[in-house]
Amino acid sequence: MPPRPPGRSRPRRLSAAAGIAAALLAASCTGGGSGQTTSGARSAGDPLFPELGNGGYDVTHYALRLDYDVPSRRLDATATVTARATQSLRGFSLDLAGMNVRSVTVEGRKAQVVRQGGKLVVRPSRPVADGAEFRTTVDYHGRPRTLTDPDGSTEGWVPTDDGAFVVGEPAGAMTWFPGNNHPSDKAAYDVEITVPEGWTALSNGELRDQRTRHGRTTFRWHSGEPMASYLATATIGRFHVSRSRTADGLPLLVAVDPREAAASRQPLSRIGEILEWETEVFGPYPFSSSGAVVDHRPKDVGYALEVQTKPVFPGAPDHSTLVHELAHQWFGDSVTPKSWRDMWLNEGFATYAEWLWRERHGEESAQTAFDAAYAKGGREPVWAFPPGDPGSAKNISGDPVYERAAMLLHQLRRTVGEKTFFRILKEWPAEHRHGNADARDFIAFCEQRSGKDLSRLFDTWLYGKGRPGRS
């Protein structure tokens, strides 16, 4: 994810502003006998962010139509959410922070809607049968707000001097569109963004169409591969856009704020090289396009985000950060955690990718990087908590989730051997391509591939408290 110290990708985590009262969760209806209609749960049950996500349905597609007025910072939008019911539903909820809702319809019929904290609680005019596909359309407008995460960082729809810098990990997506805002529910996206002529609007996937009428330009973006809501973007600004292809023919789109062009030129020229190397190490690239977005550093945002197909950077990236965010396309974007507790599966792999890149290019070995990290004293932040058990929302951007998780992977490499380890690096993202996984899945996978009992390794490095003994 995003960097805090220069060269380190460091995420920010959930927003206190997005908090939803515990009473709201307690009010969620659950369960029901055969043929009984109930209300879907108002939580995905995340152990660190119980206010995020919803139950009773799985989203398959988002169609977002956004019209943004840059001077007034006002957004006029319509979201159509296509989902399949996983139970008989007389009601369900969507995550949406702020914004003014004009109307909600389900299958074209007006639905009752109540705002409760960061939830739209929807009651369709007719119950939705278990297994049925249904479409919910939300017409809304307003000035999207930012969220302040427990660690003090900013996310969501962040206004800039020429548009908006849009990053959504872990909760920021709900500041600009309604949905099931949890990484366990991935979907395809079509995003249409209208902005003043001369501005560029960027989203995930491929640009299907661009048209200008009456002084306003509409960009239509399509993402066919499943995507978690936190990886969606609608970044807007004055960008220089270039298109190219890798040696393997993968389409690349790179958008750079002119103020960052000179500092970005050299690192961005290596995107093709980095992707070629990562494909060699991690297996086939999981999406139909790639690229990057470099904006002029927004106020109060000091991190990059592994936006699916187009990582977004708040200023010119260095090589390590670029390697890190592109590695997330495999680890985090394609293979996404089932819950935020397993953020280490994203950040540990992306951090270790930096170590491997430096090792490959003769800068320093991964063992040297491990030794430097291990040499930090027992009271250093890297030993503050186990990466597999962050304990609270404010910790999922902490050093253990990045550096100690990378150390775990290096210990795994030493334990299973080079051949098996690099086989794991390729076969893990292939096994869970475009899906979700957790620590238990990874441990079982590694034990199966290696034929070893790895419980001691993971108990020590993933779940053990304090600084492990040197082995």
Secondary structure as UniProt FT lines:
FT   TURN            6..7
FT   HELIX           16..18
FT   HELIX           22..26
FT   TURN            34..35
FT   STRAND          38..39
FT   TURN            50..51
FT   STRAND          57..69
FT   TURN            70..73
FT   STRAND          74..85
FT   STRAND          89..95
FT   STRAND          100..106
FT   TURN            107..108
FT   STRAND          109..110
FT   STRAND          112..116
FT   TURN            117..118
FT   STRAND          119..123
FT   TURN            130..131
FT   STRAND          133..142
FT   STRAND          146..148
FT   TURN            150..151
FT   STRAND          154..160
FT   TURN            161..162
FT   STRAND          163..167
FT   TURN            169..171
FT   HELIX           172..175
FT   TURN            183..184
FT   STRAND          187..196
FT   TURN            197..198
FT   STRAND          200..202
FT   STRAND          206..213
FT   TURN            214..215
FT   STRAND          216..227
FT   HELIX           229..231
FT   STRAND          235..237
FT   STRAND          240..245
FT   TURN            247..248
FT   STRAND          251..256
FT   HELIX           258..260
FT   HELIX           261..268
FT   TURN            269..270
FT   HELIX           271..282
FT   STRAND          290..294
FT   TURN            299..300
FT   TURN            308..309
FT   STRAND          312..313
FT   HELIX           319..327
FT   TURN            328..330
FT   TURN            332..334
FT   STRAND          335..337
FT   HELIX           340..342
FT   HELIX           344..360
FT   TURN            361..362
FT   HELIX           366..374
FT   TURN            378..379
FT   HELIX           381..383
FT   TURN            387..388
FT   HELIX           393..395
FT   TURN            396..397
FT   HELIX           400..404
FT   HELIX           405..416
FT   HELIX           418..431
FT   TURN            432..434
FT   STRAND          436..437
FT   HELIX           439..450
FT   HELIX           455..461
//
